[in-house]
């Protein structure tokens, strides 16, 4: 099994915890090679990560990220995310030719089950496989998709690298970035959807259980995000009951488990894996949300739920795509 993460030094701890959960719950896999797209991870952090590989008898390969702006021929605006997130678009060239299939996993994840079923997904005729993100038609329009076309969360992707090389995907990704002047909606996720949406195979949601699944009931999630079509309530319920990969996506209603005061339902699980890591003595991180975000969370809980969901939907599903379109 070939797995790839992308990280800078700030996320090294988060990466380490995800790695431990991966190795703890996939002991039956004979060989796992992990490639880390390395955006200036410190030597101290690398020593800790290497100790995890040694403990579990797995192979870890650090691949320094080149100057992505130079590769793209344009200054890439990574917005509030690390520039390392864009490195996955260049994997076809960064990884050796012999790697024909790769499982990309975001650092902010817990692997809570076997990934063999995911790894063995048939990619014949597909560029990748992923889980649908709950997004409105406005967000789809921003990357050139029709309302009925699928939109995927790029945090977990099984990637057909052989196909990417044969189809010249890196060149297509760069052309898309240039088309948007270096500022693509939802950074590299927007690029992946804009270029690959029709060639991505849909996976069941238990392979990418996002925070929005926990923060809202199924009906309120649909009211909030307004997707044209999405998984059924039964599918989301089953994913919450038996998640294979939990993805701690950002949310205005909850804090990620490494932040003080997190009430995420999977926070205790994350802390359990952290206790097995070289970062076990490192204190929890501070809540650095601004005053506006804190105020909006209080507003959401104070007002009647139906009104709060309606306002949140206007902001995320209607106004945000318009703002992104005109930036």
C-alpha positions as CSV (number, residue, x, y, z in Angstrom):
1,X,0.0,0.0,0.0
2,X,1.4,3.4,-1.0
3,X,0.2,6.4,1.1
4,X,1.1,10.0,0.7
5,X,0.7,13.0,3.1
6,X,1.7,16.6,2.6
7,X,2.9,18.6,5.6
8,X,4.8,21.6,6.9
9,X,6.5,21.7,10.4
10,X,3.4,23.2,12.0
11,X,1.4,20.1,11.1
12,X,4.1,17.5,11.9
13,X,2.4,16.5,15.1
14,X,-1.0,16.2,13.4
15,X,0.6,14.1,10.7
16,X,2.3,11.9,13.4
17,X,-1.0,11.1,15.1
18,X,-2.6,10.2,11.8
19,X,0.3,7.9,11.0
20,X,-0.1,6.1,14.3
21,X,-3.8,5.5,13.7
22,X,-3.0,4.3,10.2
23,X,-0.4,1.8,11.4
24,X,-2.4,0.6,14.5
25,X,-5.4,-0.2,12.4
26,X,-3.7,-1.7,9.4
27,X,-1.4,-4.2,10.9
28,X,-2.6,-6.9,8.5
29,X,-1.2,-5.0,5.5
30,X,2.2,-6.7,4.7
31,X,3.9,-3.5,3.5
32,X,3.0,0.2,3.7
33,X,5.2,2.9,2.2
34,X,4.4,6.4,3.3
35,X,5.6,9.3,1.2
36,X,5.7,12.7,2.9
37,X,5.6,15.8,0.7
38,X,7.9,17.8,2.9
39,X,7.4,21.6,3.2
40,X,10.4,22.5,5.4
41,X,9.6,20.0,8.2
42,X,12.3,20.5,10.9
43,X,14.9,17.8,11.6
44,X,13.6,17.4,15.1
45,X,10.1,16.7,13.8
46,X,11.5,14.3,11.2
47,X,13.3,12.4,13.9
48,X,10.0,12.0,15.7
49,X,8.2,10.9,12.5
50,X,11.0,8.4,11.7
51,X,10.7,6.9,15.2
52,X,7.0,6.1,14.3
53,X,8.1,4.4,11.1
54,X,10.7,2.4,13.1
55,X,8.3,1.4,15.8
56,X,5.8,-0.1,13.4
57,X,8.3,-1.4,10.9
58,X,7.0,0.8,8.0
59,X,8.9,2.7,5.4
60,X,8.8,6.5,5.3
61,X,10.1,8.6,2.5
62,X,10.5,12.4,2.7
63,X,10.2,14.3,-0.6
64,X,11.1,17.9,-0.4
65,X,8.5,20.2,-2.1
66,X,10.1,22.3,-4.8
67,X,9.1,25.9,-5.5
68,X,5.5,25.4,-6.6
69,X,5.2,29.0,-7.8
70,X,8.1,28.3,-10.1
71,X,6.7,25.0,-11.3
72,X,3.3,26.6,-12.0
73,X,4.8,29.7,-13.6
74,X,2.5,31.9,-11.4
75,X,2.3,32.9,-7.8
76,X,-0.1,30.5,-6.1
77,X,-2.4,32.0,-3.5
78,X,-2.8,29.3,-0.8
79,X,-5.1,31.7,1.2
80,X,-5.4,30.5,4.8
81,X,-4.0,27.1,4.0
82,X,-0.3,26.0,3.8
83,X,1.2,26.0,0.3
84,X,2.0,22.3,0.9
85,X,-1.6,21.5,0.1
86,X,-0.9,22.3,-3.6
87,X,1.9,19.8,-3.7
88,X,-0.5,16.8,-4.3
89,X,-1.2,18.3,-7.7
90,X,2.4,17.6,-8.7
91,X,2.6,14.0,-7.3
92,X,2.9,12.4,-10.8
93,X,6.3,14.0,-11.1
94,X,7.4,14.1,-7.5
95,X,7.0,10.4,-6.9
96,X,9.0,7.8,-8.8
97,X,7.5,6.3,-12.0
98,X,7.1,2.9,-10.4
99,X,4.4,4.3,-8.1
100,X,1.3,3.9,-10.2
101,X,-1.4,4.2,-7.5
102,X,-1.3,6.2,-4.3
103,X,-3.7,6.9,-1.4
104,X,-3.6,10.6,-0.5
105,X,-4.6,11.3,3.1
106,X,-4.8,14.8,4.7
107,X,-2.9,15.1,8.0
108,X,-6.0,16.1,10.0
109,X,-7.4,12.6,10.0
110,X,-7.8,9.5,12.1
111,X,-7.7,6.1,10.4
112,X,-10.1,4.0,12.5
113,X,-10.3,0.9,10.3
114,X,-8.7,-1.2,7.6
115,X,-7.9,0.6,4.4
116,X,-7.6,-2.6,2.3
117,X,-11.1,-2.2,0.8
118,X,-10.3,1.3,-0.2
119,X,-6.9,0.4,-1.6
120,X,-8.4,-2.4,-3.7
121,X,-11.0,-0.1,-5.3
122,X,-11.0,-0.6,-9.1
123,X,-9.7,2.6,-10.8
124,X,-9.9,1.3,-14.3
125,X,-11.1,4.2,-16.4
126,X,-10.9,6.6,-13.5
127,X,-8.3,9.3,-12.5
128,X,-9.2,8.9,-8.8
129,X,-11.8,7.9,-6.3
130,X,-13.1,10.1,-3.5
131,X,-16.0,11.0,-1.2
132,X,-18.5,13.7,-2.2
133,X,-18.3,17.0,-0.4
134,X,-21.6,18.6,0.6
135,X,-21.4,21.7,-1.6
136,X,-24.0,24.0,-3.2
137,X,-24.3,24.8,-6.9
138,X,-22.6,28.2,-6.3
139,X,-19.4,26.5,-5.3
140,X,-19.6,24.1,-8.2
141,X,-20.2,27.0,-10.6
142,X,-17.0,28.7,-9.4
143,X,-14.9,25.8,-10.7
144,X,-16.8,25.4,-13.9
145,X,-19.1,22.5,-12.9
146,X,-22.8,22.2,-13.6
147,X,-25.2,21.9,-10.6
148,X,-25.7,18.1,-11.2
149,X,-22.0,17.3,-11.5
150,X,-20.3,15.8,-8.5
151,X,-18.0,17.8,-6.2
152,X,-15.5,15.9,-4.1
153,X,-13.6,16.5,-0.9
154,X,-9.9,16.2,-1.8
155,X,-8.8,15.3,1.7
156,X,-8.8,11.6,1.0
157,X,-8.2,10.5,-2.6
158,X,-7.2,7.1,-4.1
159,X,-5.2,8.3,-7.1
160,X,-4.5,6.6,-10.4
161,X,-1.0,8.1,-10.9
162,X,-0.4,6.1,-14.1
163,X,-3.5,7.8,-15.6
164,X,-2.3,11.2,-14.3
165,X,1.0,10.7,-16.2
166,X,-0.6,9.4,-19.4
167,X,-3.2,12.2,-19.5
168,X,-0.7,15.0,-18.6
169,X,-2.8,16.0,-15.5
170,X,0.0,18.2,-14.0
171,X,-0.1,20.4,-17.1
172,X,-3.9,20.6,-16.9
173,X,-3.8,21.5,-13.2
174,X,-1.3,24.3,-13.9
175,X,-3.5,25.6,-16.8
176,X,-6.5,25.7,-14.4
177,X,-4.5,27.6,-11.8
178,X,-3.3,30.1,-14.4
179,X,-6.8,30.5,-15.6
180,X,-7.8,31.7,-12.1
181,X,-4.8,34.0,-11.7
182,X,-3.3,31.8,-9.1
183,X,-6.3,32.1,-6.7
184,X,-8.6,29.1,-7.1
185,X,-11.7,28.6,-5.0
186,X,-11.0,26.2,-2.1
187,X,-7.4,26.1,-3.2
188,X,-6.2,22.8,-4.7
189,X,-9.6,21.1,-4.0
190,X,-11.1,23.5,-6.5
191,X,-8.4,22.6,-9.1
192,X,-9.0,18.8,-8.6
193,X,-12.8,19.2,-9.0
194,X,-12.5,21.7,-11.9
195,X,-10.2,19.3,-13.9
196,X,-11.2,15.8,-12.7
197,X,-14.7,15.8,-11.4
198,X,-16.2,13.7,-14.2
199,X,-13.4,11.1,-13.9
200,X,-13.5,10.6,-10.1
201,X,-15.2,7.4,-8.8
202,X,-17.6,8.0,-5.9
203,X,-16.7,6.2,-2.6
204,X,-19.0,5.6,0.3
205,X,-18.8,8.3,3.0
206,X,-17.3,6.1,5.7
207,X,-13.9,6.7,4.0
208,X,-14.1,10.5,4.7
209,X,-16.3,11.3,7.7
210,X,-16.2,15.1,7.8
211,X,-16.9,17.4,10.7
212,X,-20.1,18.7,9.1
213,X,-21.5,15.2,9.5
214,X,-21.1,15.5,13.3
215,X,-22.1,19.2,13.7
216,X,-25.5,18.9,12.0
217,X,-28.4,16.5,11.7
218,X,-28.7,15.1,8.2
219,X,-31.6,17.4,7.3
220,X,-29.9,20.5,8.7
221,X,-26.7,19.6,6.9
222,X,-28.6,19.6,3.6
223,X,-30.3,22.9,4.5
224,X,-27.0,24.4,5.4
225,X,-24.9,23.2,2.4
226,X,-27.7,22.9,-0.2
227,X,-26.1,20.1,-2.4
228,X,-27.9,19.2,-5.6
229,X,-27.6,15.5,-4.7
230,X,-25.9,13.8,-1.8
231,X,-25.6,10.5,0.1
232,X,-28.8,9.2,1.8
233,X,-29.5,9.7,5.5
234,X,-28.8,6.0,6.0
235,X,-25.4,6.2,4.3
236,X,-24.3,9.1,6.4
237,X,-25.7,7.4,9.6
238,X,-23.7,4.3,8.8
239,X,-20.6,6.3,8.2
240,X,-20.9,8.0,11.6
241,X,-21.6,4.7,13.3
242,X,-18.6,2.9,11.7
243,X,-16.1,5.4,10.3
244,X,-13.0,4.2,8.5
245,X,-11.4,7.6,8.2
246,X,-12.5,10.6,10.3
247,X,-11.5,13.9,8.7
248,X,-11.3,16.9,11.1
249,X,-12.4,19.5,8.5
250,X,-12.7,23.0,9.9
251,X,-16.1,24.1,11.2
252,X,-17.5,27.2,12.9
253,X,-19.4,25.0,15.3
254,X,-16.6,22.9,16.7
255,X,-12.9,22.9,17.4
256,X,-10.4,20.4,16.1
257,X,-9.3,17.8,18.7
258,X,-5.8,19.2,19.2
259,X,-7.2,22.6,20.3
260,X,-8.1,23.3,23.9
261,X,-11.8,23.0,24.6
262,X,-12.6,20.7,21.6
263,X,-15.9,19.0,22.0
264,X,-15.6,16.9,18.8
265,X,-17.1,13.5,19.3
266,X,-13.8,11.9,18.1
267,X,-11.6,14.1,20.3
268,X,-11.0,11.4,22.9
269,X,-9.9,9.0,20.1
270,X,-7.4,11.5,18.7
271,X,-6.0,12.0,22.2
272,X,-5.6,8.3,22.6
273,X,-3.4,8.1,19.5
274,X,-1.5,11.2,20.5
275,X,-0.7,9.5,23.8
276,X,1.1,6.9,21.7
277,X,3.1,9.5,19.8
278,X,6.4,11.3,20.4
279,X,4.3,14.5,21.0
280,X,2.4,13.0,24.0
281,X,3.9,15.6,26.3
282,X,3.2,18.6,24.1
283,X,0.3,20.7,25.4
284,X,-2.9,21.3,23.5
285,X,-3.0,24.2,21.1
286,X,-4.8,27.5,21.9
287,X,-8.0,28.5,20.4
288,X,-6.9,31.2,18.0
289,X,-10.3,32.0,16.4
290,X,-11.0,35.7,15.9
291,X,-13.7,37.6,17.8
292,X,-16.0,37.5,14.8
293,X,-16.0,33.7,14.5
294,X,-16.5,33.3,18.3
295,X,-19.4,35.8,18.2
296,X,-21.0,33.9,15.3
297,X,-20.8,30.6,17.1
298,X,-22.6,32.2,20.1
299,X,-25.2,33.7,17.8
300,X,-25.8,30.3,16.2
301,X,-26.6,28.7,19.6
302,X,-28.6,31.6,21.0
303,X,-31.0,32.0,18.1
304,X,-33.7,29.5,17.1
305,X,-32.1,26.5,15.4
306,X,-34.0,26.9,12.1
307,X,-33.1,30.6,11.8
308,X,-29.4,29.8,12.6
309,X,-29.2,27.1,9.9
310,X,-30.9,29.5,7.4
311,X,-28.5,32.3,8.1
312,X,-25.5,29.9,8.0
313,X,-26.8,28.6,4.7
314,X,-27.0,32.1,3.2
315,X,-23.4,32.8,4.2
316,X,-21.8,29.5,3.1
317,X,-23.9,28.4,0.2
318,X,-25.0,31.7,-1.4
319,X,-22.8,34.6,-0.4
320,X,-19.4,32.9,0.0
321,X,-19.4,31.6,-3.7
322,X,-20.3,35.1,-4.8
323,X,-17.4,36.6,-2.8
324,X,-15.0,34.0,-4.1
325,X,-16.1,34.6,-7.6
326,X,-15.4,38.4,-7.4
327,X,-12.0,38.2,-5.6
